[in-house]
Amino acid sequence: MGFRVLELFSGIGGMHYAFKYAQLDGNIVAAMDVNTVANAVYNFALNCHVKTRNIQSLSEKEVSKLGATVLLMSPPCQPHTRQGLQRDTEDKRSDALTHLCTLIPQCETLQYILMENVKGFECSQARNQFVEALEKAGFYWREFILTPTQFNVPNTRYRYYCIARKTEDFAFAGGKIWEEMPESPSTEQSVSQISAILEENVSCEYLVPDDVLTKRVLVMDIIHPTENRSMCFTKGYTHYTEGTGSAFTPFSKEESHRIFELVKEIDNNNHDTSSSYEDVRQRRLDLLRQLKLRYFTPREVARLMSFPEEFAFPPETTNRQKYRLLGNSINVKVVGELIKLLIATKQ
Ligand SMILES: C[S@@+](CC[C@H](N)C(=O)[O-])C[C@H]1O[C@@H](n2cnc3c(N)ncnc32)[C@H](O)[C@@H]1O
């Protein structure tokens, strides 16, 4: 019989795609999330019905009735993010995970669990509570902090993962947080270049607007086509400039360096009284426009998060919603590889 997967905090279905990636026999028997916009995307992309449901009301009876053997989940990370108040289990958004910690030892059908959260979760009270629940239920468990760049994906997204199973202990040691895959393949493939994930003929709506170019360009993380990195995309991408994700220029590093040197010259001569403030501002802006700096499109961000090409948003989803949902999601390849590791048996 195939695996019967329960996907909680399902968002846009990152875990569903990761399960498909792992190519195991089985299917998602239920997916649940409170966010109706995310659920509409899930239904559209995966053509199946997500329950709009508060996980705090999930019961042991329901899990048993579903016959769920695998639990995949990425609970809210806001109680643990560095930018937030870090109220941990005191934060109301932790309540659903706290509820699950009570539920897990009662759910006898569950054999495998994978949980994802932000880096920093490993030091939280919520993590201790979760691990206690796993121990009480008789699971073997291992913890990781991994990033897609370790899987040849040109995107940095350090995340905490815990995999747990009842069937047998893992072949690699516990008692530490793994910062690489314990059974990583020996082939030393290099990380792909950013050019591999670019869309063609990107609309000018993605160009970085003039006011951002004027005021914020110096804090932007700018990526060139031959680079093999990009920064973590968060839900605030394009709305806030700093620390929410990278921007792209089609020019080489050398060419953009040349342009920035000219901008610097203007900035250093800004007391030159022979030209008006407006002239200087315009000259600076004209130079910056030469960079053709643009945001990565939602499709490109989805590719950097290893979503397959068949993934699509319903036509009514706005770009702001797309970036928010992607920023909250997971890297499909990293989780897919961890699912394989979770379910692998000793040869
Ligand atoms: C980190 S995101 C999960 C993203 C998801 N794995 C994906 O691929 O998009 C957390 C999700 O939990 C949902 N959520 C938060 N609290 C919830 C609750 N009490 N019940 C159900 N869903 C909840 C949010 O709406 C959000 O979609």
Ligand as a Chemical Component Dictionary entry (heavy atoms), coordinates in Angstrom:
data_LIG
# 
_chem_comp.id                   LIG 
_chem_comp.type                 NON-POLYMER 
_chem_comp.pdbx_formal_charge   0 
_chem_comp.three_letter_code    LIG 
# 
loop_
_chem_comp_atom.comp_id 
_chem_comp_atom.atom_id 
_chem_comp_atom.alt_atom_id 
_chem_comp_atom.type_symbol 
_chem_comp_atom.charge 
_chem_comp_atom.model_Cartn_x 
_chem_comp_atom.model_Cartn_y 
_chem_comp_atom.model_Cartn_z 
_chem_comp_atom.pdbx_ordinal 
LIG C1  C1  C 0  5.211  28.679 6.214  1  
LIG S1  S1  S 1  3.659  28.721 5.455  2  
LIG C2  C2  C 0  3.560  27.120 4.716  3  
LIG C3  C3  C 0  3.836  27.124 3.275  4  
LIG C4  C4  C 0  3.587  25.882 2.509  5  
LIG N1  N1  N 0  4.377  24.748 2.902  6  
LIG C5  C5  C 0  3.802  26.156 1.032  7  
LIG O1  O1  O 0  4.461  25.415 0.343  8  
LIG O2  O2  O -1 3.308  27.189 0.570  9  
LIG C6  C6  C 0  2.571  28.528 6.824  10 
LIG C7  C7  C 0  1.123  28.353 6.427  11 
LIG O3  O3  O 0  0.387  28.021 7.601  12 
LIG C8  C8  C 0  -0.906 28.552 7.481  13 
LIG N2  N2  N 0  -1.466 28.585 8.864  14 
LIG C9  C9  C 0  -1.021 29.304 9.901  15 
LIG N3  N3  N 0  -1.736 29.002 11.012 16 
LIG C10 C10 C 0  -2.642 28.056 10.653 17 
LIG C11 C11 C 0  -3.643 27.343 11.369 18 
LIG N4  N4  N 0  -3.848 27.541 12.661 19 
LIG N5  N5  N 0  -4.384 26.444 10.686 20 
LIG C12 C12 C 0  -4.176 26.233 9.357  21 
LIG N6  N6  N 0  -3.243 26.877 8.645  22 
LIG C13 C13 C 0  -2.469 27.777 9.275  23 
LIG C14 C14 C 0  -0.684 29.900 6.823  24 
LIG O4  O4  O 0  -1.858 30.329 6.169  25 
LIG C15 C15 C 0  0.459  29.579 5.846  26 
LIG O5  O5  O 0  -0.046 29.263 4.572  27 
# 
loop_
_chem_comp_bond.comp_id 
_chem_comp_bond.atom_id_1 
_chem_comp_bond.atom_id_2 
_chem_comp_bond.value_order 
_chem_comp_bond.pdbx_ordinal 
LIG C1  S1  SING 1  
LIG S1  C2  SING 2  
LIG S1  C6  SING 3  
LIG C2  C3  SING 4  
LIG C3  C4  SING 5  
LIG C4  N1  SING 6  
LIG C4  C5  SING 7  
LIG C5  O1  DOUB 8  
LIG C5  O2  SING 9  
LIG C6  C7  SING 10 
LIG C7  O3  SING 11 
LIG C7  C15 SING 12 
LIG O3  C8  SING 13 
LIG C8  N2  SING 14 
LIG C8  C14 SING 15 
LIG N2  C9  SING 16 
LIG N2  C13 SING 17 
LIG C9  N3  DOUB 18 
LIG N3  C10 SING 19 
LIG C10 C11 SING 20 
LIG C10 C13 DOUB 21 
LIG C11 N4  SING 22 
LIG C11 N5  DOUB 23 
LIG N5  C12 SING 24 
LIG C12 N6  DOUB 25 
LIG N6  C13 SING 26 
LIG C14 O4  SING 27 
LIG C14 C15 SING 28 
LIG C15 O5  SING 29 
# 
